[in-house]
Amino acid sequence: MEKVNKKLLKLCSFYVSDWHLITMMLPYLNEEINKENKIVTILEKDIKDKVETLVQKLNLKNSEKILDTKWNVMKTKKYAEIKNLLNMESKLSTRLTIIIDGSKKFIDTVNKNIERWIKQDKNVQNIKLINCYEITEFNYNINEILDEHDKILNTSGERKIEDIFEGYEKSKKIG
């Protein structure tokens, strides 16, 4: 993973179903909102109804802000549209937490476009990128995914990868 700059922290998260993803994310997003981070989603599939159902059942301080987050599908992964979305959201806050969920190809393409946007936008302050992988959907080497990230997000929150995957060591790329 090429580190774009110190402004970007990349996390990965693994889940078994949309319900698991949402259950894991909501307490974390509640904390991010408390830190005055703006939540942005780039999703390959719609999870809005499930988010609304779960938020109604939980007693979260920031329920309204969580529900105001766009949980619908972003049908594109084109640079121009991602740039427009991030330009608009970064005007509202200099601290963005971006959640990306979809196939590995979708996530990789969106990540490249976000990294390109960060390199071009000098006003970007603090970006936390959370790539969410459904375990049953990807057939890639998990070490490859872990190597591309700085930390992991699970039900216990943001953690070092080595704390979750015992014996994991970041691969040393040659070239």
N, C-alpha and C positions, 0 to 999 in steps of 0.2 A: 504494500500500500504506500503510495506516495503521499506524504503529509503535505497538504496544500499550504497550510500555515498554522500558526498557533491559535487561530481563531476558530478552528474546526475540531470538534471532538466527535469521533465516530463510535457508536455503540451498535451491537447486534443483539437480537433477541430471537429466541426460538419458541414456537408455540405449536400446540396440537390441534386447536380449533379456534374459530373466531371468538367464541366465548372465553377461552383461555387467554387469548391475546388481550381482549378488553378487560378482563378481570385483573390481569397483570398490569396493564397500562394505567388504569384509572387512578389508583393511589399515587403512582409516580407522576402523572400529569397534574394531579392536584397539588403536589409539592412544587412542580415546575412553575405553575401559575402563581403560587405563593412567592416564588423567587422573581416574579414579574417577567417570566419568559412567555413569549407568544407561541402558541401551539399551531403548527401548520401540518396538514396531512397531504400526502400524495399517495393515493391508494388505487390499486388495480381493481379492487372489488368493493362494493358498497357494504358498509357495516353500520350505517346510521341507525337503523331500527334496533339493532342489538345494543348499541351504546346507549340509546335512549332508555331501553328497558332496564339495563343495569344501573344507570345513573338514578333512575326513579327509585330503585330498591336500596341504594346506598345513601348514607348521610355524609356527603362530601361538601366541604365548605365552598368549593368553587364549582358546584354543579352547573350553574347558569353559564359560566365561561366554557366549561367542558362541552355543554350542549351547543353553544354558539360556534364551536369548532366545526369546520366542514368535514363531515365523515363520509361524504359521497365519493364516488369514483371520479378520479381525474383521468379522463380517457386518453390523454396524451402524455408522452414523455419527451416531447419536442422541446428543444432548448428555449425557443422564443416564449412559449407559454409558461414554462417553469420560471424563466427570468421575470416575466411580467408578474406572476404570482408572488415571487420572493421580493421583488421591488416594492410591491404594494404592502406586503406584510412587514417588511423591514422599516417602512415609514412609521408603522405603529409601534414598533419596539426594536431596539438594537440587539435584543437577546431572543433568538429563535430556537425552538425545539421542533425539528422537522421529523415527522414519522413517515416512513416509507414502507409500504407493504405490497407484496406481489411476488411474481416469479423472480428467480435470480436474474434473468435477463432484464426484466423491468427495473429491478432495484439497481443493477449495475449501470444501466443507461441513465436513470435519474441521478445517481450519484455523480457520474461524469459531468452531467449538466449543472448540478449544484456546485461542484468544484470549479467548473469554468466560470460560473456566475461570481463565486467568491473571489477568484483571481481578478475579475474585471471590476468588482464593486469595492472601492476603497473605504466605504463607510461601514462595511460589515464589521460588527464588534465581536459577537459571540454566537456561534452556531453549534448546536448539538444535533447530530444526525443519528436517528435511530432506525436501523434497517431491520425489519421484522420478517423472519423466514418461517413459513409453515413447514414443519419437519416432514410431513408426508408428501410435500410437493417438490422438494429439491433432492437431486441425486448426486450432489457434488461432494467433494471431500470437505468435511467440516473444518479441517485445519486451514484450507484455503479461505474460507469465510472468516474464521477467527483471525487469521493473519492480516486481513484488511481492516480490522477494527482495533480501537484503543481499549474498549471495555465491553462488558456484557450487561444486559439488563434482564433481570428475571424477577420472580415474585418477591425477592428480598431487596430489590432495588438495583442501583448501579454498582457493579462489582468489577474487580480485576478478573480478567479471563482465567488467570492461573488459580484463583481462589475457587472457581467453579469447575474447571477441567483440570483435575490433578495430573501433574506431569506434562502439561502443555508447555511447549516452548515455541516462541515465534520463529517461523522459518527464516533462514538467512538466504535472501535471493542473491544470486550471482549475476552480474551483468549490469 
